[in-house]
Amino acid sequence: MKRGKHGRSRNSSPKLSLNLPDLDQARSSVLNSLPSRESQRGYRHALDEFIAWYCSEPRLSFNKAVVTRYRIHLESRRLAPGTINGRLAAVRRLAYEAADAGLLSPDLAAGIRRVKGPKNLGVRLGNWLTTDQARALWQVPDPNTLKGKRDRALLALLLGCGLRRKEAAELDIAHLQRREDHWAIVDLIGKARHVRTVPVPDWVKNAIDSWLASAGLSEGRVFRCVCRAGKTWGNGVTERVVWHVVKDCAKRASIDKLAPPRPSTDLCPALP
């Protein structure tokens, strides 16, 4: 009987290396612990990439040395420090969930969590727009068509209010309220579930009103799809629609390397 008990204790002890079913179980635990869809998407990509690398190597132990090797692998691909730190954060979370489920030794998980990422030296400024470029971008859509009015209102929100593409796509008409003689987007839920109120310049509100009046909208999402016949359909737009609107207008305005989540510019309260 004693031999059997010892055998069971050895079989149930945490592992030094993880096979594919163990990795998949820990991966599912990580994704299920994240409330944001954007975080889930980013972690899913990072974990899938790490698991593919881990399984492609000879039988490796899941420890600090192996994760350090993975960091060197990422650096050899000339990825940005912020990208590498994001990938390593996902791997640390994977080790934590594996240890919590009894799949990995807690000592190994603690060692993995001590793996340091590369330092961010300096700050990337991005591609900032001048006032003239922002005005040229906003004036690209044709204000005489329904699609042009929608695109103008969308660009106005991105330029004048600094909304991210997800925030612009999911903006509801009820969020637009007048407070103390000024229009504002009230209780906007943004990245990481942060709630904020964003002031809306008059020229942005005028562009939105022109779009809503032409589309005959009074409730629900602010932006809708527009078919080739010039009619609205559906209950909203996706982030991909916002992406294509900005990319297309930037190309027509001869502005290179510009894309959401935000067209980088100082907020323009009086752009027109």
N, C-alpha and C positions, 0 to 999 in steps of 0.2 A: 504493500500500500504506500509506503514511504517513497518507493521508487516512482510510483505513478504520480504522486503529488509533485515530486521534483521535476518529473517530465513535463507535467502541465505548466509548472511555473516557468520552465525554460521556454516552452512554446509560446506563452503569453507575454514574454518579456519584450520591451520595445526593440525595434529593429535598428540596424545600422545603415541599411540601404532599403529603398522603397521600390517595389515593383509597380507596374502600370496600374493595376486595380487600386493599390494604396494611394498612388498619386492622384488618381481620378476621384477617389473618395475625399481626400484632403482638398482638392481643387473645388469640388462641389460645396464643401463646407465654407471655403473662402468666399465663393460667389454668393452663397445664400446669406452670408453675414453682412453683405453690402446693401444698403438701402437704395442707392442711386443707380439708375440704369447706365449712366455714363461711367461710373466707377466700375460697374460690373463688366462693361464692354472693354475698358482699358485693362482691368485685371485679367479678364479672360484671354485677351491677346498676349499679355505678358506671360501668363502661366502656360499657355499652349506652346509658346516659343521655348520656354525653359524646359518643359517636359520633353519636347522633341529633341532638344540638345542633350538632355540628361540620358534619354533612352538610346541616343545614337552613339554614346561613348561606351567603352568597355564597362563591365559591371562596377559602378561607382558607389561608394558610400555617400550618403546624404549628410555632409558635414561642412564645417567652415572652410576647409581647404577646397572642396569641390565648388562651393559657391564663389570663392575667390577666383577659381579658374574660370567660372562663368563670367565674372566681372571682367577678367582679362579678355575673354572672348568678345564681350560686348564692346570693349574699348578698341579691339582690333578692327571692328567694323566701323570705327570712327563715328560712333553715335555721340550725340550731345550729352554732357554730364547730367542734365535734367532727365533725359530719356533713360539713361542707365540707372539713375537713382529710382526712377519709377519702376523699372523692371526688378531691381533688387528689393524694393519694398514689397512687391507681390511675392517674391520668393521667401522673404522673411515671414510673411503672413502664411504662406503655405507650410513652412516649418512649424509655426506656432499651432496651426490647426491639426497638423499631423501628430504633434506631441500631445495635444489636448485629447485626441482620439485614441491615444495609446499606440500609435503606429510608429513613433519615433522617440528615441531617448530624449528626455528633457534637457540633458547636458548638451547633446548635439544641437538641439533647437536653440538653446541659449548661445552656443558658439556661432550659429548661423546668423542670429540676430545682431551679433557684434561685428559682422562684416561691414566695413565702411565703404561708402560710395565715393566717386570722384567729387572734388570741390568745384563749385560754380565760380569761375573767375570772371568778374565783370557782369554787366547786365546787357542783354540783347535789346536794342531799341526797336527792332522791327522796321517795317516800311511805313513811316509816318506820312500822312497826307498833308499837303499844304491846304490853305483855305481855298485857293483857286482849283486845286485838284478835287477837293471835296465838292465844290460847287459844280464842277464839270461832271463828276460822277452822278450827282443827284439829278442833273438836267438831261441825262442821256435818255431815260424813258419818255415816250411820247405821251404828253398829258391829254391828248385828244382821244385816246383809246382806253378801254377799261383795264387792260393789262398794264398799260403805261401808268395809269393812276395808282394801281396797286403797287407796282414796283417803286414808284416815287414815294409812296407812303412808307414802304418797307425800308428803303434807303434812308429816308428822313429819320426813322426811329433808330437805325444803326448809327447814323452820323450825329444826330442831335441829342439822343438820349443814351448812347453808348450801350445798347442792349446786345446781348449775345444772340447768336442765331436761334438757339433753342428758346430763349425768352421771347424773341420776336415771333417765332412760329406759334408759340402757345399763348400769346397775349390775348386776353379776353376783353371784350368791349366794356364789361363791368369794371375793369381795372382803371379805366380812364374816368377820373373824377375831378371836379373843381374844388380846390381847397385854398381858402384865403385869397380869392380873386386870381388864382393861378391853376392851370391844368397840371395834373400829375398822374403818374401810373402808381396806384396805391397797392400796397401789400403784394409786391411782385416777389415771387419765390424764385430765386436764382440758383446759382451753383452752390453746392453743399447745403442746400435748403435754407440759405440765408434770405431773410425777408427784408425788403427795403422799399422805399418810396422814391420814385425818380421824377424830377420836374420835366415837364413837356413844354418846349418853346412854342410860341404861337405859330411859327411857320410849319412846325411838325404837325401840330394839331390841325391846321388848315389842310395839309396834305392828306391826313387821315380822314377828315370830314369829307373831302372831295371824293375819296375812294368809297367810303361807306355810303354816301348819298347815291353815287352812280351804281353801286352794287346792290342797293336796297337792303342793307344789313342794319339791324338794330340790336341784335343779341348774339351771343356765342363768340367764336373766335373772330379776331379782327380781319385776318387774311384768309382768303379762299383761293382755290385753284380757278383759273380762267381758261376755258377751252378756246379752240381756234375760231369758233363762231362768235366769240366775244361775250360769253355768258359765264356766270359763276357756277360752280358745282362743288359738291363735297362739303365737309364741315370744317375744313382747315387745310393747312399746308404742313409739309414736313421740313426738317432742317435742311434736307437736300435741296428743296426748292429755294430756300434763302441762299444757299451756297451758289446755285446756278445763277440766280439773279445778280448777285454781287460779281461773280466771275465774268458773266456776259457783259454787264455794264462797264466793268473795269477794262475789259478788252476793247470795247467800242470807244471808251474814253482814252485809250492808249496809256493806261496805267498798268505797269508790270508788277508782278509778285504781290498781288493784293487778294486776300481771301478772308472770310469770316474765321473765328467767331466775332471779331470786331474789326472793321476797317480802322486802322490805327490813325487817329487824329485827335486833336483837342476837340472837346465838345463845342459845337458851333451854335450858340443860341440865336444868332441872327444871320444865318448862312445866306439866304437869298439876297 
